Amino acid sequence: MQNRRKFIQTIPVVGAGILLGNNISVGATSQNPVLPNVPDGGTWGSPSLRSETVTGPNGAVTTHAALLANEKWGIGDKKRIEQVIEGVYAMRGWGIASSFAIEAPEGWIIIDTGDNTRAAMEMRAMLEKTLGGKVKVAAILLTHSHYANGIGAWFDEGTEVWGHEHLDRNLSRSSGISVISGTYQARAAAQFGVFHPQSGPDAFPNTLSFTPEKLTAESSYQPPTRLFPDGRVLDLVVAGERVQVAPHQTDTSCGVGFYFPRWRMLVTNNLVYGAIFNIYSLRGGSYRNPVVMMQEARWFESKNAEILLDIHGPTLKGEDVVRDEVHRFLDTIQLMHDQTLRQIAHGRDARKAAEEVYIPHHLRGDWENYGQVESHVRQVWNGTMGWFGGDVYDINPLSVNEEAARTVKLMGGFAAVREAAVKATEEGGLANWRWTLRLTSFLLELDPANAEVRQLRAAASRQLGQRTSSANARGWYLTEALQIEGGMQFKGTPLTTDAIRRLLGTPTAQALASASVDENLQLVRYLVDPRKAEGARLKFTLAAEGDAQIRQIELRNSVLVISEVDAAAPAHFSLTRLELAAFVLGTRTPSTADALSEIDKVLDRSHMLPPGTVESLMAGMKAPADSEH
């Protein structure tokens, strides 16, 4: 500390001003300030927002970049089998991801199995028709957890299913028995426009969306029977074919990629695809660390492959083509990461960093068709520095409601702010529509049901949704507009993201009975309301049908601590799976009060639908057999 004081005392005045944070900047004067990068007109805006619109073949009002997405992603406009090289086939057009079939010495290898059982059955039928005969599947290789729901359609006697050791766990977290699976799936429904119209101005202009079938269709997933250990490069023989497997954490922590020496061929997930990599997806998720991704990608880059098949991209052939595309994709990721840290070095918070980071047009331009750069910069900032941007107000802010009330009052009151939103909406333009959203955020915090304000918000959201090149942003903007207007529907029933969250976040008794005991108990763990549990202490053991392990459940300090023990306690419960499910759902009716009843008193299930509601609703939500993705 003494040395630091002596150092500061020796700094000249200007240097001290810099050190102490005064607004002194090299090259900047009061006449020539350093300003953020802004387009003509002086209002900053993401380049993903475009003033001009076009109309797609399905009537979608959108941007030119959005109409190029299908071609860039290798999806095309129809389902098809594409021969890559003799013995290697790409199955494209069944969604945003392609699957691959490889003829190996001991049978066929299938890489990723599609969104659902029906899609996988269609792929298999078209492949066999193309080949002129039946295929015998010797092995299924999974790049990660997202496209494993069609396994049953490809599974033959003796088929090996290969996947990362964390794949099953990750799949359960996002769509299985989990306290936040409903939120994950509802946010995905918003992002991918699951319940948007299929034609007309609000339809998706490309295949970077899902239909309701994504949520309701049959899954034939089964856990891998052969596991890839985390973090290891493996040299294997699968179905008589040599294949190298390497870690490839891109959009999941269970990602792997494959190299087939016979063809000098890479098969990957998100090594190169038709957009800028989604460091952050608006639907949410854990941090996709670009440093880890780039480090792992160097192994794939080192193979000097002749062919690259990425599940989200077109077929790339030729060593130079593969190399150049890998460089473009990875260099864009590095650029976003490195420039974010550069902005951190300048002392800018996440929002200002997102305004400042510049990506050259040839790396951004029409490639920004999925996420958007500003979202990725903010995520890198938060992944590096955490949530606090340096504004001390944020340490102990007013409540959201009080802040809105004071702001609206200062701006002249509710009516004045509403009129300002009306004016901004009527004048139009990207800045005005964004301002309308900000004003209506304040107003709806104070009066959530105000019909006029809600309509203003819907109008501004629609205009921005139709003018973004980002499919993710379009999904969220138009979901906001449609749910306000009642236009987001399934079979004539209006939906909201909140209703979807509650529906998909409420497990059925049958789902719980089919899940593991640990999944059931971990769900209960997150239902504890600390106000109800304050001061309560309770301990007992539990065993469930089909699982010999005894588990101790202890309520202390407003948390449930679950541990494995060797022997039953005096207070012990032996439950069938349906009885365990009833405890989780709060439908258990014991004849006398017991420890489970006491635990039940401190649980909060208000984010769920009433028991039995999901079963009746899901009965009417089966996707039509001819629905298409």
N, C-alpha and C positions, 0 to 999 in steps of 0.2 A: 504494500500500500504506500510506503514511504517513497519507493522508487517511482511509483505512478504519479504521486504529487509533484516530485521534482521534474518529471518528464513534462507534465502539463504546464508547470511554471515557466518552462523554457520555450513553449510554443508561441510563435508570433500571434498577433491579434487575429488575423484572418484564419490561421490554422486553428486557434482556439475556438473561433466561431464555428468552423466545420465540425470540430470534435464535440462541441456542445449542442450541435443540432441546429444552428442558425441557418436560415435559408440562403446559403451562399453556394453557388454552383458554378463550376468552371464553364465558361461560355455563355452564362446566363446573366442578364442585367435586367433592371426594371423595364428597360425598353425592349429587351430581347429575351423574354423568359423561355425556359425549357418547358414545352407543353406536351401532353400525351399525343400519341398518333391519332389524328382525327381525319375523317374524310372532308371533302369540300363542304362548306357550310358550318364547320366548327362543332358539330355534335358527334361525339364518339359513338360508334356502333360496331358490333361484330360483323366482319365481312360475310359471315354466314347468313345475315339478313340482307335480302336483295329487294330493291324497289320494284323491279319488273317481275311480272308473273306470266306463266304460260299455262295452257290447259293440256293435261295428259289424255291419253286414249280413253281412260275410264271417266273423264270429266273432272278429274282432280285439278284444282287451281293450285299451282306450285311454282317452283323455280326450274330453270333449265338444268341446273346441276342435279336436281333430284331425279329428273327423267333419265339421266345417264347412269344411275346407280346399278340397275340390273346388269347392264353390260360390264361395268367395272367389277362387279362381284362375281361374274361368271354364271349368274343365275339364268339369264335369258328370259324369254316370255312364255316358255312351255316346258313341261316335264320331258326329259329325254335321257338317253344313255349315250355317252360320248366315249368313243374309243380313244384313249390317250396314246397307247402303243400296244403292240401285240401282248395280250394277257393282262392289260390294265384298263379299267373302265371307270369313268366318272358318272355318277347318277345325280343329275342336276334338275332343279326346278321344283323340288318338293318343299322349299322353304329357303331361309337365308343361309343354310349350310348344305353343302354337298356331301355325299357319301361316296366311298370308293370300293371297287371290287378288284382283287388281284388273284390271278390264277397261279397257285403255288404247286409244287410237286405232289403234295399230299392232300390237295383240295383247295377250296377258295378261302381267301382272307377278305373279310369285310371290315372296312374302317369307318366307324360311326354308323349308327343304325337308324337315324331319322328322328323326327319329332314325336311319333306315336306308332302304334302297331299298324294301323291302316296304311299310313304312308310307307312304312317299311314293306308291307305286303305288296303294294303297288310297285315299289322299286324292284323287288325281287321278281315279280311277274314280268316286268318290262325287260329286266336283264336277261331272264331265261328266254324270253321271246326273241331278243336280239341275238342271243347265242345259239338259239335253235335247240335247246335242251335244258334239262334240269341241272342245277348246280348243287354240289355237296359242300357245305360250309364247314371248313375244318377249324377256323378260328375267327373270332371277332376281336378287333383291336379298338379301344376307345381312346380318343385323343384327350377327352376330359368328360365332365359329367353332363354337359348340356344336351347331347344327342344320343342318349342311351335308352330311350323309351321304346325303341322298336326291336329290341333284342329277340323277343319271342318269335318274330316273323323270320328271323335268319337262323334261329337255333335248330340244329339237326342233332341226331344222336352222335355223341362224342365231340360236339363243338366246344372248344375252349373259349372262355371269355376273359380277355386280358384288360386290366385297367390299373390305374394308380391306386396305391394303398389307401388314399384318402377320398377316393371317388365316391364311395357309398355314403360316407359321412357328409360330404358336401351336398350331395343330392338330397339327403334327408333334411339338411338345414334349410335349403331354399324352397322345397316343395313338400316335405314330409311333415312329421309331427314336430313342430317347432313353434315357440311362442311368437316368432316374427315371420313365419312363412306366409301368413295372410297379408301382411304389409308388403313383403317382397313381391308376391304375386299380383297384388292390386297395383303396385307401382309399375310392374312390368306390363300390366294390362293398359295402363295409361300411356306408357312410352311406346308400345307397339300397336296402339290403336285397335286393340282386340275387339272392341264393340263399336267401332266407327262404321259408317256406311261403306259399302263395297264399291259404290260408284257415286259420282257427283262431286261437287266442289270440295267436300270435306273428306273424301276417300284418300287413302294412301296412294301416291303416284308410282310406287315401286313395290318390290316384294320385301322390303325391310320392315314388315309388319307381320302380325299374326291374326288369325281368325279365332272365334270362340273355341274352335276345336283344340287349340293349344291348351286350354284349361280343362276341357271336358272329355277329350278323346281318350281311348283306352291306352294305357301304358303296359308294355310287357317287359319292363325292366327287370333284370335280376342281377344281383351283385356279381362282380368279377370272380371267377374261380382261380385265376392266376394273377398275381399282383406284381406291379412294378414298384420296387422300394423307392421311397422318397429321396430325391437328390442324387440318384446314381445313374451313370451311363451303363447300359447293358448291351452285350453282344449275344443275341439269341438266334435260335433256329425255331421258327414257327411254321407249322405245316410243311416242313421240309425246306422252307425259304429262310435264308439268312436275313436278319433285320437288326439294325441297331436302334436302341431306344434311349432317348435323352430327356432330361427335365426340360419343360417348356411352360413355365408359369406365365400365362398371359392374362386371360380374364378369369381364371380360376387357379387355386393352389394345387389342383390335381392334374395339371396339364402335362402331357408328354408329346414328343414328336418322333417320327420314324424316318430312318434312312434305309433304303433297299439298294445294296451295292450292285446287284445284278443289272439294274437299270440306271444307276447313279441318280436315284429318285428320292426326294424328300416328300413326306406327307406331314402336314403341320396344321395347327390351329392358330391363326393370327400371326404367322411369320410375315406373310405378305397378303393383303387383301384389298378390296376395292374402295377403301376409305382410309382416313387417318385413324390410327389405333385409338380405341376408347380407353384412355387412362382412367377416365371416370364415366360411368354410365348413369344417366339421370334416374334410373330406377333404384340406384343405391347398391352398396356392396362394400366389401373390404378393399383396402388400398391395393391397387395394382401397381406395384413398385416398378417404375420403368428401368431403374438400375438393375434389378434382378433380371428383368426380361431381356435387357440388352446383353448382359453377361451370358445368360444361357443361349441367346441367339447366336453368339459367336461360334458355338460348336456347329450349328447348322450351316452357318456361313462358310466354315472351314471345309465343308465337304465338296465345295465346287461342283454342286449338283448340275446335272444336265436337264433334269425335269423337276419342277416344283408343283406339287398339288397342295394347295391350302384349302381347307374346307369352306372358307369364305371368299375364295378368289378364283379367277380363271386359270386354266392350264397354262403354265409357263414352260417353254421349251428353249433349250440352247443355253450353254453356260454363261454367255455374256448377258442374255436377257434375264436369266435368273439372278445373276450377281447384281445387275443394275437395279432391278426391282427390289431386291432385298436391301440394297443400300438406300434407295429412296424411302422405303418404309421405316427402316430402323433409324435412319438419320433424322427423319421428321420427329420420331419419338425423342431422340437425344436432344434435338433442337428445342422442343418444348420443355424438356426437363432442365437443360443447361440454362436456357434463357430465364426460366422461372427463378433459379438460384441466383442468377445475375440481378434480377429485380429485387430479390431478398437482400442482396448485398447493398443495393441502393436504399434499403429501408422501406420499401413499399409493401403494403399489406396485400392480401390475396386478390382483392377486387381491383386495386390499382395495378397490380402486376399483370392481371388479365387484360387490362386496357393497354398496357405497354408492349407486351410480347409481340414481336413481329415474325411472321412466317412467310417466306417468299411465295409468290403466287404459284410457281410451278409445283410447290409442295403442298399448297393449300387449295386454292381455286376450286375446281370441281371434285376434288378428293374429300371435301368436307360435307359428305352426304349422309353421315351416320351421327356421330357426336359433333361437338364443336370445340374449337381450341380453347376458348375461355374457360370452359368447364374443366378441361384437363390441367390448365395452368393453376386454377384454384385448388384442384386436388393435389397436385405436386406441392404447392405451397403448404397446404394443411398437413400433408404427409411428412413434410420436412420440419415444419415449425409448430404444428398444432393449431388450435382454433384461434388463439389470441393474436390479433393483428397489430396491437400496439396502442389502440385508442383506449385510454383508461376508463372512458364511460362504459365500455363493454365489460369491465370487471364486475360491476354491480349496477346493471342498468335498471331502469324502471320496468315494471311488468309490460308485456306487449300491449295490453289493453290500455294502461295508463299512458304509455308513450303515444299511442294512437289518439287518445282523447285530448291530450295536451297539444299535440301537433295540429289536429283538426281545429281546435279552439283558436290556436294562434293564427291559423290560416283563414279565420273568419267564420268558422262554424261549419256544421254538417252541410247545410244548403249551399254555402259558398264553394266548398270543396267539390260537392256533387256537380255544380255548374261548371267548375273548372274542368272536371272530367268530361262533361258533355261537350264543352268547347274543344278540348284536345281531340276527342273522338271524331267530331264533325270536321275539324281541320285536317285530320289524317296525317299520315306520314309515319315513318318508323319511330322517330323520337316521340311523337305525340301519342302513339299507341302504347309505347312503353310507359309514358307518363300516366296514361289512363290506368294502367295496371297498378302503378305505385299508389295513385290516389284511391283507387277502389280497394286496395289492400287495407288502407287505413279505415275507410268507411265501413267495410264489411266486418272488420274487427269490432266495430261499435254496434253495427246493426246487420247481422249475418243474413237476415231474410229480406232485406230491402230489394224489392223487385227491380226498380229502376237502376240501382247501382249494379246489380247482378247482370242486367242486360248490357250495360256499358262495358263491364268486364268481359262478357262473352264476345261482344263485337270486336274489342281490341285484341283479345286472344286469337280470334279467328284470322284477323288481318295479319298478325305476326306469324301464325302457324302456316299460312299459305305463302309466306314470303321468306321462310327459312329453308336453307339447303339441307339442314340437319334433320334426319328422320326422327331422331330421339326428341328433339325440341318440338317438331311438328306434332308428334304424338301427344306431348304434354299440353301444348297450346290448344289443340283442337279438342282434347279430352275436357279441358276446362270449359270451353265454349259449349260443347255438346251436353255435358252433364248439367250445366246451368239451364239450358233450353229444353231439357228432357229428350234430346235427340240421340243420346247414347243408350241404345236399347238392345235387349236380347229377347227375341220372339215377342215383341210388342211391349215388353216391360222395361220402363226407364230404369237406368242404373246410375250409380255414382261410384267413385273410387272408394268412398267410405263403406258403401254397401258391399262392394266386392271384397274389401278387406275383411269385413266381419264374416261374410260367407265363407271365404277361403281360409280364414283364421280360426274357424270353429271345426274341430275334428269330429267325425262321427264316432259313435260307440264301436262300430265295426272296424274303423281305421285304427282306433286305439287298441282294440283287442288283437289286431294283426301286427301292431308295432311291438318293439322290444319293451321290456320292463323299464329299462333305463330311459328310453324316449318318453314314456308315460311320466315317470317321476321327474325328469328334467323339465317337462312342461309345467308340472305342479310347482316346481321350485320358483318359476318366474311369475306365478300368480299371487305371491304373498304381498299383501298390503301392509307396509310397515306401521301405519297408524293403528290398524286393527291388531297387529302382532306385538305392538310395543309392550315390553314387560313380560310377555308370555314365554313360558318354557315348557317343552314337551319332548319326550323321547320314547320311541318304540321301534320294533323291527317288523319287517314285512317280507313275505315270499309270495310269488305268483306262479300260477299254473304253468308248467313247461319250462321253468327256470329254477334250478336248485339253489341258486345263490340267495343268501339271506342279506337283506339290506337294512341298515339302521337309518331311520329318519329322525333328525333332531331339529326342533325349532328353538332357536336362540338368537338374541340380538336382532330380531326381525328378519332372519334368513333361515332357509331350510338347508341343512347340511346333510348330504346323502353319502353314505359310505358302505362298503361291503364288510360284513362281519362273519365270524365263524359259527356263532350260536344265536338262537332266538332269545330275546329279552322276555321278562315276565309279561310285558304288554306286547303281544305278537299277533300278527294277522296273516292268515293263509287265504289268499284270494284267487278266484278264477280270473281269467283275463277280462271277462265281461264285468266282474265285480270291481276290478281295478279301473276299468274304463268308466264305470259309474262314479267311482270316487273322483276321478279326474274331472268329469263333467258336472259333478255336483248333484247327481240324481240318485245317489245312494240313500237308502232309507232304513237305517238300523233300528231294531226294536228298542234299544236303549243307547244312551249316549256313551261314546267311547273316544279313544284318542283320535281316530280318523274324523269323527264328528267335530272334535275340538280344532283340529287342523282346518277343517272346512270353514270354520268361522272367520279365519283370517285371510281367506283367499278371495281374490277379486276376478270375476269372470265377465265383467261388464263389456269387454271388447268382443265377446262371443255372442252368437245368436242363441235364443232359448233352445233347450234340448229338443231334438226331433225336427227342428226347422230345416236344417241342412238337408236331411234325408228327403223331405218332401219337395224342396226346391230343386235338388239335383236330379230328381226323377224326371223333371220337365226340362232339364238343360242338356240332354244328350244331343250332340251335334248331328245334323243330318248326314246320312251316309255318303251323299254326293258333294258335301262341302269341300272346298279346296283351299289350300294354303297359298 
